[in-house]
Amino acid sequence: MSLRVGARSGLVALVLVVIAATLMLARPAGAQGEIVLRSDSSTGTSTFLDVGHDGLRLGDRLTARFPLLDATGASRVGNGHLECVVQRHITDGPEGPGGLYRCSYLFRLAEGHLIIEGLDPHGPGVYTMAVLGGTGAFAGATGDATLTDSEGGTEFAISLLT
């Protein structure tokens, strides 16, 4: 009898190991990958809230909405919305742009919505933000987004982990 119980226990353990391995290796739809989106600075709308009318300083805000384009910039794939709060005085002096925003982006795409957030130094450059999550195909998304700002707009290279 104890041999049969031992064999059953071994079989149960083997089945549990197979189930656990399957769950660990299974990847939900849209789990990993990269999305590249572009915005065009000549389109969309933006509004600055300069509370003291003394230039963009701590607590002042920028909001915008803009069309999102595919990686080539040829096709519209959704809409982007952003809200930024000034963290350090925004300047555009002879030495170049200065200052810092904390920005939240909402991307509305056919597959669902995606949210990223992080610090954005004012002016052209490359920086990284966090993927906070989303809906639809992006539900539970994590990862990071590399933003490349230029005079012509912004490229968003979003690396999704889950």
Helices and strands as residue ranges (DSSP letters): H 2-25, E 33-38, E 45-49, E 61-69, E 76-93, E 96-109, E 112-121, E 125-134, G 136-138, E 143-150, E 153-160
